[in-house]
Amino acid sequence: MRVEIWTDIACPWCYVGRAGFDRGLAAFAHRDQVEVVHRSYELNPKAEQGTVPIIEAVAAQYGRTREQQVAREEQAAAMARSVGLGYRIGGRVFGNTFDVHRLLHFAKTRGLQTELMDLAFQVNFADERSVYDRETQVAIAVDAGLDEAAVREVLDDPRAFAEEVRADERLATELGAGGVPFFVLDRRYGVSGGQSAEMFTKALEQAWADRPAA
């Protein structure tokens, strides 16, 4: 069975949702027969590089007051901490994630996509660094196991892996994704949002039971 997961590393619900899915998958009896494919999605493809404080930027984008956005951040932080993830409410910035997505596709060619994604989420939500900073991008890619020179070559060429990112985004549109995280099981079932581990396990069991007979 194949599970495709569309995420953006700027999305707190993706950060939490991946943890819930991982736990749900761990409790699934046929987990060794599940292929997980990570796909790209930009919540705000027109965003500039990370120079705007996250609370002000997202409040403006969605027409919320600062207080409303702080409340949503506190909700996300509580959910993250409930599954053992770190989360900073203040101090984060908002920016364009396209280069990170390009690096994630490069990491996929080296079998290191999950490792880089974990580090990107950690830096963006839990650490005192900006994931939008070029040197931070290089550092986490190297920490994930990628060659530094190759990473810099990818980042310096705006065409490198750009089509792979765009292809993922077109596919998300074709499948009806209105936001992320978006989980697609065998191209037959869709699950949206940061659900509980138990819910993901049930979805996997249902999709497995409904597979066409060989």
N, C-alpha and C positions, 0 to 999 in steps of 0.2 A: 504494500500500500504506500502511496506517495502523499505526503502532506506538504503543501506549499504555503509559506508564511510571508505575507507582505508586511514590512515594517519600515519605520523611519526612526533613526536614532534620536531624533528630536522629540519623539512621542513618549510621554510617560506611561501611557497604557500599553504601548508595545514593550517597554522595559518590564513592566509587571506581567503582562500577558505571556511573554516568552517564558518567564519563570513558572507561571501556572501551567503552561503547556508542557514544559520539561518534566514537571512533577506528575502531570497527568499521563504523559507518555511512559514514565518510569513504572507506573502502576498498571500499564496495559500488558496483558499476557503475551501479545504478539509484537512487542516493541522491537524485537530484533529483525522484524520483517517490514519495518516502516522506514522509508526513505524521506528525510526532511530536506526540503529545498527552500532556502531563504531568498526572497525576492525584494526588489527595491521599490520604494514609494516615497515621494516627497510631499510632505504636508503643505509646504509653501515653497514651490519651485522658484518663485520670484524674489525670495528673501535674499538680502545682501549678506555679506560675511558678518560673523558674530560680533557686533559692536553695540547691540541694544540689550539692556537688561531683560531677562525672560519675562518677568511679570508684566512690565509695561508693554512689551512687544505683543504678547499673546492677548492681553486685555484689549489692546487697540485692534488687533486682527479680528476678534470675535465680538467686538462691541460691548465688552464687560467693564465694570468699574474695577479699580485696583483691588478693592476689598473682595469682590467676587472672584477675581483671579487668584488672590492669595488663598481663599477658601478652597478653590479647586486644587491648588498646589498642596495644601495641607492634606486634602483627601488622598491625593496621589501618593504623598509621602507616607501616610499611614498604611496604605495598601502595600507599598514597596517594603516597608519595614516589617509588615506581617509575614512576608515571604523571605525575610532575611536579606533584603537589599538595602544598600545605603541610598540616601536621598537628601540632597541639599535644596532647600526652598529658595533661599537668597543666594546671590552671587553668580548664578548661571547667566549665560547670554544666549541670544537667539540668532541663528544665522542660516546660511545655505548649506544643505547637507549633500549636495551633488558630488563633491569630491570624495566624501566619505563613502558614498555608494559606489563610486568608481573603484576605490580601493578595495571594497568588499568583493567586487566582482574579480578583481585581480587576485585577491586572497583565495577565492574559490578555485582558481586555476592551480593553486598550490596546495589545495586541501586544507586551508587554514581560515576559511571564512567564519566559522563559528567562533574560533579563538579571537579573531579581530573584532567581530561584532560584540562579544562579551566585553572586551576592553573599551570599545567605543561607547557602549552604554554606561559602563562604570565611570569613565572620564566625564561624560556629559552630565550624569545625574548625581554622582557620589563624590567625585574628586574636586580638588581646587584648581583644575586646569580646564581650558576651553578646548573642546574637540574641534573647533573651527580654526584653531591655530595650526599653521602648516607644520611647524616643527613638532607639535604634539601629535599630529597625524602620522608623521614619520616615526616618531618614538613608539607609538602604540603598534604600528605595523611591524616594526622591528621586534617589539616585545612579543608579538603574535607568532614570530618566526620567519618573517619575510626579509629578503635582502634589502638593505638600505638603498643601495644604488638603484635597484630596480623600482623600489617604491618612489624615489624621487623622479625617476624617468616617467612613471605613470602620472604623477601629479603635475609634472611640467608639460605634459601633452594633454590638452583639454579634450582631444578626440579619443584618448585611450579609455576603452570600456564605456564610453558615453552611450553608444548604441545599445549595449547590454542593459544599461539602466533604463533607457527609454523603452526598450522592448518589454521589460517587466511592468512598466507603468501602463503601457498600452494594453497588456494582457489583463491587468487589474481592472481597467475600464471595461474591457470586453466581458469580464466575469461579473461586473456589477458592483465592484468594491467602491463604497462611498467614503471610506476612511480606513484607518488602520488602528490596531492590528487586524488583519484579515487572514483567516486560515481556510484553506481549501483542501478537502480530503478526497483524493481520487477524482477530482474534477466533478464530483457528484454532490458534495455537501459543503456548505460554507458556514463558518463560525466567525462572528465579529466580536471585537472587544476583548478586554482583559478578563476572561472568565476564570472560574475556579479550577483547580486541578481535577476535582471530581467531575466537573462538567466536561472537561476535555477527555477524560477517560471514557465517559459515557458516549461522547461523540465518536471516539475511535472505535469503541465496541460496536456501535450502530453501523458505522461505515464498513467495518470488517464483516459484520453479519450480512450486510446487503450487497457484498461483492457478487458480481455475476458468476455463475457456475462455470468452472473451467470446461 
